[in-house]
Amino acid sequence: MVEKTITLTGTSTNSIEDAVGLAVNRAAATIKGVRQAEVSHITAVVEDGAVSAWKVQLRLTFSVQDPLHE
C-alpha cells in the first residue's frame, strides 16, 4: 500500500473538535481512502480580547488508489 499525506486547516467558531471534523469531512467528500488525521497545530483566533474561533492544522493521510489493481 502507498499512502499520501497532505496538510489542511479547518476553522470553527464552536470548538476544536468541530474544526477537525469539518476539515476531515470536507476532504473525505473529494478524497477516497482517508485513513487518519493527525492534528499538528491548534490556534485560537482572538478578537476583542476573546476567543472567536479555533483553527486546527492537520495532516491527513489517505491511500493512493491504483486503478490497475482494484
PyMOL Python script that loads the backbone (N, CA, C, O; Angstrom):
from pymol import cmd

cmd.read_pdbstr("""\
ATOM      1  N   MET A   1       0.844  -1.171   0.000  1.00  0.00           N
ATOM      2  CA  MET A   1       0.000   0.000   0.000  1.00  0.00           C
ATOM      3  C   MET A   1       0.892   1.238   0.000  1.00  0.00           C
ATOM      4  O   MET A   1       1.940   1.272   0.646  1.00  0.00           O
ATOM      5  N   VAL A   2       0.455   2.239  -0.731  1.00  0.00           N
ATOM      6  CA  VAL A   2       1.139   3.529  -0.754  1.00  0.00           C
ATOM      7  C   VAL A   2       0.151   4.557  -0.232  1.00  0.00           C
ATOM      8  O   VAL A   2      -1.021   4.557  -0.609  1.00  0.00           O
ATOM      9  N   GLU A   3       0.635   5.435   0.642  1.00  0.00           N
ATOM     10  CA  GLU A   3      -0.220   6.480   1.205  1.00  0.00           C
ATOM     11  C   GLU A   3       0.369   7.849   0.900  1.00  0.00           C
ATOM     12  O   GLU A   3       1.575   7.997   0.703  1.00  0.00           O
ATOM     13  N   LYS A   4      -0.496   8.833   0.865  1.00  0.00           N
ATOM     14  CA  LYS A   4      -0.094  10.223   0.672  1.00  0.00           C
ATOM     15  C   LYS A   4      -0.600  11.021   1.852  1.00  0.00           C
ATOM     16  O   LYS A   4      -1.676  10.741   2.382  1.00  0.00           O
ATOM     17  N   THR A   5       0.173  12.020   2.270  1.00  0.00           N
ATOM     18  CA  THR A   5      -0.221  12.890   3.374  1.00  0.00           C
ATOM     19  C   THR A   5      -0.246  14.333   2.885  1.00  0.00           C
ATOM     20  O   THR A   5       0.696  14.812   2.254  1.00  0.00           O
ATOM     21  N   ILE A   6      -1.344  15.010   3.191  1.00  0.00           N
ATOM     22  CA  ILE A   6      -1.481  16.425   2.849  1.00  0.00           C
ATOM     23  C   ILE A   6      -1.766  17.214   4.117  1.00  0.00           C
ATOM     24  O   ILE A   6      -2.184  16.647   5.127  1.00  0.00           O
ATOM     25  N   THR A   7      -1.543  18.511   4.066  1.00  0.00           N
ATOM     26  CA  THR A   7      -1.810  19.381   5.211  1.00  0.00           C
ATOM     27  C   THR A   7      -3.053  20.212   4.922  1.00  0.00           C
ATOM     28  O   THR A   7      -3.178  20.816   3.857  1.00  0.00           O
ATOM     29  N   LEU A   8      -3.970  20.235   5.888  1.00  0.00           N
ATOM     30  CA  LEU A   8      -5.208  21.001   5.778  1.00  0.00           C
ATOM     31  C   LEU A   8      -5.378  21.887   7.005  1.00  0.00           C
ATOM     32  O   LEU A   8      -4.790  21.626   8.055  1.00  0.00           O
ATOM     33  N   THR A   9      -6.173  22.921   6.869  1.00  0.00           N
ATOM     34  CA  THR A   9      -6.536  23.763   8.006  1.00  0.00           C
ATOM     35  C   THR A   9      -8.052  23.824   8.083  1.00  0.00           C
ATOM     36  O   THR A   9      -8.721  24.120   7.092  1.00  0.00           O
ATOM     37  N   GLY A  10      -8.589  23.544   9.263  1.00  0.00           N
ATOM     38  CA  GLY A  10     -10.022  23.639   9.498  1.00  0.00           C
ATOM     39  C   GLY A  10     -10.290  24.734  10.516  1.00  0.00           C
ATOM     40  O   GLY A  10      -9.506  24.924  11.446  1.00  0.00           O
ATOM     41  N   THR A  11     -11.380  25.449  10.349  1.00  0.00           N
ATOM     42  CA  THR A  11     -11.728  26.554  11.250  1.00  0.00           C
ATOM     43  C   THR A  11     -13.166  26.403  11.718  1.00  0.00           C
ATOM     44  O   THR A  11     -14.054  26.068  10.934  1.00  0.00           O
ATOM     45  N   SER A  12     -13.389  26.655  13.012  1.00  0.00           N
ATOM     46  CA  SER A  12     -14.742  26.607  13.564  1.00  0.00           C
ATOM     47  C   SER A  12     -14.876  27.651  14.662  1.00  0.00           C
ATOM     48  O   SER A  12     -13.939  27.898  15.422  1.00  0.00           O
ATOM     49  N   THR A  13     -16.041  28.252  14.734  1.00  0.00           N
ATOM     50  CA  THR A  13     -16.324  29.188  15.823  1.00  0.00           C
ATOM     51  C   THR A  13     -16.833  28.457  17.052  1.00  0.00           C
ATOM     52  O   THR A  13     -16.990  29.063  18.112  1.00  0.00           O
ATOM     53  N   ASN A  14     -17.099  27.138  16.922  1.00  0.00           N
ATOM     54  CA  ASN A  14     -17.657  26.367  18.032  1.00  0.00           C
ATOM     55  C   ASN A  14     -16.606  25.678  18.888  1.00  0.00           C
ATOM     56  O   ASN A  14     -16.561  25.877  20.102  1.00  0.00           O
ATOM     57  N   SER A  15     -15.744  24.853  18.246  1.00  0.00           N
ATOM     58  CA  SER A  15     -14.806  24.061  19.037  1.00  0.00           C
ATOM     59  C   SER A  15     -13.669  23.518  18.177  1.00  0.00           C
ATOM     60  O   SER A  15     -13.716  23.556  16.948  1.00  0.00           O
ATOM     61  N   ILE A  16     -12.658  23.017  18.857  1.00  0.00           N
ATOM     62  CA  ILE A  16     -11.536  22.365  18.181  1.00  0.00           C
ATOM     63  C   ILE A  16     -12.044  21.121  17.463  1.00  0.00           C
ATOM     64  O   ILE A  16     -11.672  20.865  16.318  1.00  0.00           O
ATOM     65  N   GLU A  17     -12.893  20.351  18.134  1.00  0.00           N
ATOM     66  CA  GLU A  17     -13.425  19.128  17.534  1.00  0.00           C
ATOM     67  C   GLU A  17     -14.199  19.424  16.253  1.00  0.00           C
ATOM     68  O   GLU A  17     -14.087  18.682  15.277  1.00  0.00           O
ATOM     69  N   ASP A  18     -14.972  20.489  16.249  1.00  0.00           N
ATOM     70  CA  ASP A  18     -15.713  20.877  15.043  1.00  0.00           C
ATOM     71  C   ASP A  18     -14.764  21.250  13.915  1.00  0.00           C
ATOM     72  O   ASP A  18     -14.999  20.897  12.760  1.00  0.00           O
ATOM     73  N   ALA A  19     -13.696  21.960  14.244  1.00  0.00           N
ATOM     74  CA  ALA A  19     -12.721  22.358  13.223  1.00  0.00           C
ATOM     75  C   ALA A  19     -12.078  21.135  12.577  1.00  0.00           C
ATOM     76  O   ALA A  19     -11.900  21.091  11.360  1.00  0.00           O
ATOM     77  N   VAL A  20     -11.728  20.139  13.397  1.00  0.00           N
ATOM     78  CA  VAL A  20     -11.144  18.898  12.875  1.00  0.00           C
ATOM     79  C   VAL A  20     -12.186  18.168  12.022  1.00  0.00           C
ATOM     80  O   VAL A  20     -11.896  17.737  10.906  1.00  0.00           O
ATOM     81  N   GLY A  21     -13.389  18.035  12.556  1.00  0.00           N
ATOM     82  CA  GLY A  21     -14.445  17.331  11.837  1.00  0.00           C
ATOM     83  C   GLY A  21     -14.769  17.959  10.495  1.00  0.00           C
ATOM     84  O   GLY A  21     -14.964  17.254   9.506  1.00  0.00           O
ATOM     85  N   LEU A  22     -14.826  19.279  10.458  1.00  0.00           N
ATOM     86  CA  LEU A  22     -15.122  19.976   9.207  1.00  0.00           C
ATOM     87  C   LEU A  22     -14.043  19.708   8.164  1.00  0.00           C
ATOM     88  O   LEU A  22     -14.355  19.436   7.005  1.00  0.00           O
ATOM     89  N   ALA A  23     -12.779  19.782   8.568  1.00  0.00           N
ATOM     90  CA  ALA A  23     -11.671  19.545   7.634  1.00  0.00           C
ATOM     91  C   ALA A  23     -11.693  18.108   7.115  1.00  0.00           C
ATOM     92  O   ALA A  23     -11.541  17.875   5.916  1.00  0.00           O
ATOM     93  N   VAL A  24     -11.879  17.159   8.009  1.00  0.00           N
ATOM     94  CA  VAL A  24     -11.887  15.746   7.608  1.00  0.00           C
ATOM     95  C   VAL A  24     -13.088  15.446   6.719  1.00  0.00           C
ATOM     96  O   VAL A  24     -12.938  14.790   5.688  1.00  0.00           O
ATOM     97  N   ASN A  25     -14.264  15.909   7.094  1.00  0.00           N
ATOM     98  CA  ASN A  25     -15.468  15.652   6.299  1.00  0.00           C
ATOM     99  C   ASN A  25     -15.379  16.266   4.907  1.00  0.00           C
ATOM    100  O   ASN A  25     -15.776  15.649   3.919  1.00  0.00           O
ATOM    101  N   ARG A  26     -14.857  17.477   4.842  1.00  0.00           N
ATOM    102  CA  ARG A  26     -14.730  18.143   3.535  1.00  0.00           C
ATOM    103  C   ARG A  26     -13.736  17.394   2.649  1.00  0.00           C
ATOM    104  O   ARG A  26     -13.989  17.194   1.461  1.00  0.00           O
ATOM    105  N   ALA A  27     -12.608  16.981   3.224  1.00  0.00           N
ATOM    106  CA  ALA A  27     -11.611  16.240   2.447  1.00  0.00           C
ATOM    107  C   ALA A  27     -12.163  14.891   1.999  1.00  0.00           C
ATOM    108  O   ALA A  27     -11.949  14.481   0.858  1.00  0.00           O
ATOM    109  N   ALA A  28     -12.868  14.202   2.886  1.00  0.00           N
ATOM    110  CA  ALA A  28     -13.412  12.878   2.571  1.00  0.00           C
ATOM    111  C   ALA A  28     -14.461  12.939   1.457  1.00  0.00           C
ATOM    112  O   ALA A  28     -14.739  11.933   0.804  1.00  0.00           O
ATOM    113  N   ALA A  29     -15.038  14.116   1.247  1.00  0.00           N
ATOM    114  CA  ALA A  29     -16.025  14.264   0.179  1.00  0.00           C
ATOM    115  C   ALA A  29     -15.374  14.198  -1.200  1.00  0.00           C
ATOM    116  O   ALA A  29     -16.042  13.878  -2.183  1.00  0.00           O
ATOM    117  N   THR A  30     -14.075  14.497  -1.283  1.00  0.00           N
ATOM    118  CA  THR A  30     -13.393  14.505  -2.577  1.00  0.00           C
ATOM    119  C   THR A  30     -12.209  13.542  -2.649  1.00  0.00           C
ATOM    120  O   THR A  30     -11.676  13.304  -3.733  1.00  0.00           O
ATOM    121  N   ILE A  31     -11.793  12.988  -1.517  1.00  0.00           N
ATOM    122  CA  ILE A  31     -10.643  12.080  -1.483  1.00  0.00           C
ATOM    123  C   ILE A  31     -11.111  10.723  -0.962  1.00  0.00           C
ATOM    124  O   ILE A  31     -11.715  10.637   0.107  1.00  0.00           O
ATOM    125  N   LYS A  32     -10.831   9.677  -1.714  1.00  0.00           N
ATOM    126  CA  LYS A  32     -11.189   8.323  -1.281  1.00  0.00           C
ATOM    127  C   LYS A  32     -10.073   7.750  -0.416  1.00  0.00           C
ATOM    128  O   LYS A  32      -8.904   8.092  -0.590  1.00  0.00           O
ATOM    129  N   GLY A  33     -10.440   6.885   0.507  1.00  0.00           N
ATOM    130  CA  GLY A  33      -9.455   6.148   1.286  1.00  0.00           C
ATOM    131  C   GLY A  33      -8.780   6.922   2.398  1.00  0.00           C
ATOM    132  O   GLY A  33      -7.638   6.623   2.751  1.00  0.00           O
ATOM    133  N   VAL A  34      -9.472   7.927   2.968  1.00  0.00           N
ATOM    134  CA  VAL A  34      -8.891   8.670   4.090  1.00  0.00           C
ATOM    135  C   VAL A  34      -8.687   7.701   5.249  1.00  0.00           C
ATOM    136  O   VAL A  34      -9.617   7.000   5.649  1.00  0.00           O
ATOM    137  N   ARG A  35      -7.454   7.662   5.795  1.00  0.00           N
ATOM    138  CA  ARG A  35      -7.111   6.683   6.814  1.00  0.00           C
ATOM    139  C   ARG A  35      -6.875   7.293   8.190  1.00  0.00           C
ATOM    140  O   ARG A  35      -7.194   6.673   9.204  1.00  0.00           O
ATOM    141  N   GLN A  36      -6.322   8.494   8.235  1.00  0.00           N
ATOM    142  CA  GLN A  36      -6.087   9.104   9.544  1.00  0.00           C
ATOM    143  C   GLN A  36      -5.877  10.602   9.407  1.00  0.00           C
ATOM    144  O   GLN A  36      -5.549  11.111   8.336  1.00  0.00           O
ATOM    145  N   ALA A  37      -6.077  11.299  10.531  1.00  0.00           N
ATOM    146  CA  ALA A  37      -5.840  12.736  10.604  1.00  0.00           C
ATOM    147  C   ALA A  37      -5.051  13.005  11.880  1.00  0.00           C
ATOM    148  O   ALA A  37      -5.467  12.615  12.970  1.00  0.00           O
ATOM    149  N   GLU A  38      -3.937  13.658  11.740  1.00  0.00           N
ATOM    150  CA  GLU A  38      -3.089  13.994  12.884  1.00  0.00           C
ATOM    151  C   GLU A  38      -3.100  15.502  13.075  1.00  0.00           C
ATOM    152  O   GLU A  38      -2.661  16.243  12.195  1.00  0.00           O
ATOM    153  N   VAL A  39      -3.594  15.960  14.209  1.00  0.00           N
ATOM    154  CA  VAL A  39      -3.625  17.389  14.493  1.00  0.00           C
ATOM    155  C   VAL A  39      -2.210  17.838  14.853  1.00  0.00           C
ATOM    156  O   VAL A  39      -1.609  17.335  15.802  1.00  0.00           O
ATOM    157  N   SER A  40      -1.686  18.798  14.078  1.00  0.00           N
ATOM    158  CA  SER A  40      -0.316  19.238  14.318  1.00  0.00           C
ATOM    159  C   SER A  40      -0.243  20.596  15.010  1.00  0.00           C
ATOM    160  O   SER A  40       0.731  20.878  15.707  1.00  0.00           O
ATOM    161  N   HIS A  41      -1.253  21.438  14.830  1.00  0.00           N
ATOM    162  CA  HIS A  41      -1.275  22.750  15.495  1.00  0.00           C
ATOM    163  C   HIS A  41      -2.714  23.132  15.827  1.00  0.00           C
ATOM    164  O   HIS A  41      -3.642  22.816  15.083  1.00  0.00           O
ATOM    165  N   ILE A  42      -2.880  23.805  16.937  1.00  0.00           N
ATOM    166  CA  ILE A  42      -4.176  24.364  17.311  1.00  0.00           C
ATOM    167  C   ILE A  42      -3.949  25.845  17.593  1.00  0.00           C
ATOM    168  O   ILE A  42      -3.047  26.214  18.344  1.00  0.00           O
ATOM    169  N   THR A  43      -4.773  26.682  16.987  1.00  0.00           N
ATOM    170  CA  THR A  43      -4.650  28.122  17.163  1.00  0.00           C
ATOM    171  C   THR A  43      -5.989  28.704  17.579  1.00  0.00           C
ATOM    172  O   THR A  43      -7.024  28.385  16.993  1.00  0.00           O
ATOM    173  N   ALA A  44      -5.966  29.551  18.586  1.00  0.00           N
ATOM    174  CA  ALA A  44      -7.165  30.280  18.979  1.00  0.00           C
ATOM    175  C   ALA A  44      -7.124  31.644  18.295  1.00  0.00           C
ATOM    176  O   ALA A  44      -6.150  32.385  18.433  1.00  0.00           O
ATOM    177  N   VAL A  45      -8.175  31.969  17.565  1.00  0.00           N
ATOM    178  CA  VAL A  45      -8.290  33.277  16.935  1.00  0.00           C
ATOM    179  C   VAL A  45      -8.908  34.210  17.966  1.00  0.00           C
ATOM    180  O   VAL A  45      -9.991  33.936  18.484  1.00  0.00           O
ATOM    181  N   VAL A  46      -8.229  35.306  18.265  1.00  0.00           N
ATOM    182  CA  VAL A  46      -8.679  36.229  19.315  1.00  0.00           C
ATOM    183  C   VAL A  46      -9.131  37.540  18.689  1.00  0.00           C
ATOM    184  O   VAL A  46      -8.415  38.154  17.897  1.00  0.00           O
ATOM    185  N   GLU A  47     -10.335  37.952  19.064  1.00  0.00           N
ATOM    186  CA  GLU A  47     -10.886  39.244  18.636  1.00  0.00           C
ATOM    187  C   GLU A  47     -11.461  39.946  19.852  1.00  0.00           C
ATOM    188  O   GLU A  47     -12.240  39.361  20.605  1.00  0.00           O
ATOM    189  N   ASP A  48     -11.087  41.171  20.038  1.00  0.00           N
ATOM    190  CA  ASP A  48     -11.572  41.983  21.160  1.00  0.00           C
ATOM    191  C   ASP A  48     -11.333  41.297  22.501  1.00  0.00           C
ATOM    192  O   ASP A  48     -12.171  41.363  23.400  1.00  0.00           O
ATOM    193  N   GLY A  49     -10.182  40.639  22.624  1.00  0.00           N
ATOM    194  CA  GLY A  49      -9.805  40.031  23.892  1.00  0.00           C
ATOM    195  C   GLY A  49     -10.481  38.707  24.218  1.00  0.00           C
ATOM    196  O   GLY A  49     -10.367  38.219  25.343  1.00  0.00           O
ATOM    197  N   ALA A  50     -11.186  38.115  23.249  1.00  0.00           N
ATOM    198  CA  ALA A  50     -11.862  36.841  23.490  1.00  0.00           C
ATOM    199  C   ALA A  50     -11.630  35.900  22.305  1.00  0.00           C
ATOM    200  O   ALA A  50     -11.416  36.339  21.175  1.00  0.00           O
ATOM    201  N   VAL A  51     -11.678  34.614  22.586  1.00  0.00           N
ATOM    202  CA  VAL A  51     -11.528  33.622  21.523  1.00  0.00           C
ATOM    203  C   VAL A  51     -12.775  33.647  20.645  1.00  0.00           C
ATOM    204  O   VAL A  51     -13.890  33.450  21.127  1.00  0.00           O
ATOM    205  N   SER A  52     -12.571  33.892  19.345  1.00  0.00           N
ATOM    206  CA  SER A  52     -13.707  33.968  18.425  1.00  0.00           C
ATOM    207  C   SER A  52     -13.795  32.740  17.522  1.00  0.00           C
ATOM    208  O   SER A  52     -14.852  32.461  16.956  1.00  0.00           O
ATOM    209  N   ALA A  53     -12.685  32.004  17.386  1.00  0.00           N
ATOM    210  CA  ALA A  53     -12.687  30.810  16.538  1.00  0.00           C
ATOM    211  C   ALA A  53     -11.472  29.954  16.855  1.00  0.00           C
ATOM    212  O   ALA A  53     -10.511  30.403  17.480  1.00  0.00           O
ATOM    213  N   TRP A  54     -11.544  28.721  16.412  1.00  0.00           N
ATOM    214  CA  TRP A  54     -10.441  27.780  16.559  1.00  0.00           C
ATOM    215  C   TRP A  54      -9.976  27.360  15.176  1.00  0.00           C
ATOM    216  O   TRP A  54     -10.787  27.051  14.302  1.00  0.00           O
ATOM    217  N   LYS A  55      -8.657  27.351  14.987  1.00  0.00           N
ATOM    218  CA  LYS A  55      -8.074  26.847  13.749  1.00  0.00           C
ATOM    219  C   LYS A  55      -7.215  25.647  14.100  1.00  0.00           C
ATOM    220  O   LYS A  55      -6.441  25.687  15.056  1.00  0.00           O
ATOM    221  N   VAL A  56      -7.350  24.587  13.329  1.00  0.00           N
ATOM    222  CA  VAL A  56      -6.504  23.417  13.518  1.00  0.00           C
ATOM    223  C   VAL A  56      -5.802  23.102  12.202  1.00  0.00           C
ATOM    224  O   VAL A  56      -6.402  23.125  11.127  1.00  0.00           O
ATOM    225  N   GLN A  57      -4.534  22.812  12.322  1.00  0.00           N
ATOM    226  CA  GLN A  57      -3.791  22.340  11.157  1.00  0.00           C
ATOM    227  C   GLN A  57      -3.629  20.840  11.344  1.00  0.00           C
ATOM    228  O   GLN A  57      -3.206  20.382  12.405  1.00  0.00           O
ATOM    229  N   LEU A  58      -3.966  20.081  10.314  1.00  0.00           N
ATOM    230  CA  LEU A  58      -3.843  18.643  10.445  1.00  0.00           C
ATOM    231  C   LEU A  58      -3.225  18.034   9.210  1.00  0.00           C
ATOM    232  O   LEU A  58      -3.309  18.566   8.103  1.00  0.00           O
ATOM    233  N   ARG A  59      -2.600  16.895   9.445  1.00  0.00           N
ATOM    234  CA  ARG A  59      -2.002  16.101   8.372  1.00  0.00           C
ATOM    235  C   ARG A  59      -2.946  14.942   8.099  1.00  0.00           C
ATOM    236  O   ARG A  59      -3.166  14.086   8.956  1.00  0.00           O
ATOM    237  N   LEU A  60      -3.494  14.928   6.907  1.00  0.00           N
ATOM    238  CA  LEU A  60      -4.479  13.927   6.513  1.00  0.00           C
ATOM    239  C   LEU A  60      -3.794  12.889   5.620  1.00  0.00           C
ATOM    240  O   LEU A  60      -3.160  13.236   4.623  1.00  0.00           O
ATOM    241  N   THR A  61      -3.929  11.620   5.986  1.00  0.00           N
ATOM    242  CA  THR A  61      -3.301  10.539   5.224  1.00  0.00           C
ATOM    243  C   THR A  61      -4.369   9.688   4.555  1.00  0.00           C
ATOM    244  O   THR A  61      -5.367   9.315   5.171  1.00  0.00           O
ATOM    245  N   PHE A  62      -4.140   9.388   3.285  1.00  0.00           N
ATOM    246  CA  PHE A  62      -5.067   8.549   2.537  1.00  0.00           C
ATOM    247  C   PHE A  62      -4.292   7.610   1.629  1.00  0.00           C
ATOM    248  O   PHE A  62      -3.155   7.892   1.253  1.00  0.00           O
ATOM    249  N   SER A  63      -4.924   6.478   1.275  1.00  0.00           N
ATOM    250  CA  SER A  63      -4.250   5.522   0.409  1.00  0.00           C
ATOM    251  C   SER A  63      -4.313   6.000  -1.033  1.00  0.00           C
ATOM    252  O   SER A  63      -5.318   6.538  -1.498  1.00  0.00           O
ATOM    253  N   VAL A  64      -3.212   5.782  -1.712  1.00  0.00           N
ATOM    254  CA  VAL A  64      -3.140   6.118  -3.138  1.00  0.00           C
ATOM    255  C   VAL A  64      -3.831   4.990  -3.893  1.00  0.00           C
ATOM    256  O   VAL A  64      -3.472   3.820  -3.758  1.00  0.00           O
ATOM    257  N   GLN A  65      -4.818   5.358  -4.682  1.00  0.00           N
ATOM    258  CA  GLN A  65      -5.596   4.369  -5.417  1.00  0.00           C
ATOM    259  C   GLN A  65      -4.836   3.929  -6.667  1.00  0.00           C
ATOM    260  O   GLN A  65      -4.249   4.747  -7.374  1.00  0.00           O
ATOM    261  N   ASP A  66      -4.859   2.640  -6.918  1.00  0.00           N
ATOM    262  CA  ASP A  66      -4.225   2.076  -8.099  1.00  0.00           C
ATOM    263  C   ASP A  66      -5.311   1.424  -8.946  1.00  0.00           C
ATOM    264  O   ASP A  66      -5.714   0.296  -8.659  1.00  0.00           O
ATOM    265  N   PRO A  67      -5.794   2.107  -9.985  1.00  0.00           N
ATOM    266  CA  PRO A  67      -6.913   1.582 -10.764  1.00  0.00           C
ATOM    267  C   PRO A  67      -6.594   0.255 -11.459  1.00  0.00           C
ATOM    268  O   PRO A  67      -7.517  -0.467 -11.837  1.00  0.00           O
ATOM    269  N   LEU A  68      -5.343  -0.077 -11.633  1.00  0.00           N
ATOM    270  CA  LEU A  68      -4.977  -1.330 -12.280  1.00  0.00           C
ATOM    271  C   LEU A  68      -5.194  -2.542 -11.377  1.00  0.00           C
ATOM    272  O   LEU A  68      -5.350  -3.663 -11.861  1.00  0.00           O
ATOM    273  N   HIS A  69      -5.203  -2.311 -10.047  1.00  0.00           N
ATOM    274  CA  HIS A  69      -5.295  -3.423  -9.107  1.00  0.00           C
ATOM    275  C   HIS A  69      -6.576  -3.377  -8.270  1.00  0.00           C
ATOM    276  O   HIS A  69      -6.667  -4.062  -7.250  1.00  0.00           O
ATOM    277  N   GLU A  70      -7.537  -2.605  -8.673  1.00  0.00           N
ATOM    278  CA  GLU A  70      -8.779  -2.505  -7.905  1.00  0.00           C
ATOM    279  C   GLU A  70      -9.816  -3.445  -8.456  1.00  0.00           C
ATOM    280  O   GLU A  70     -10.932  -3.505  -7.939  1.00  0.00           O
TER     281      GLU A  70
END
""", "prot")
cmd.dss("prot")
cmd.show_as("cartoon", "prot")
cmd.util.cbc("prot")
cmd.orient("prot")
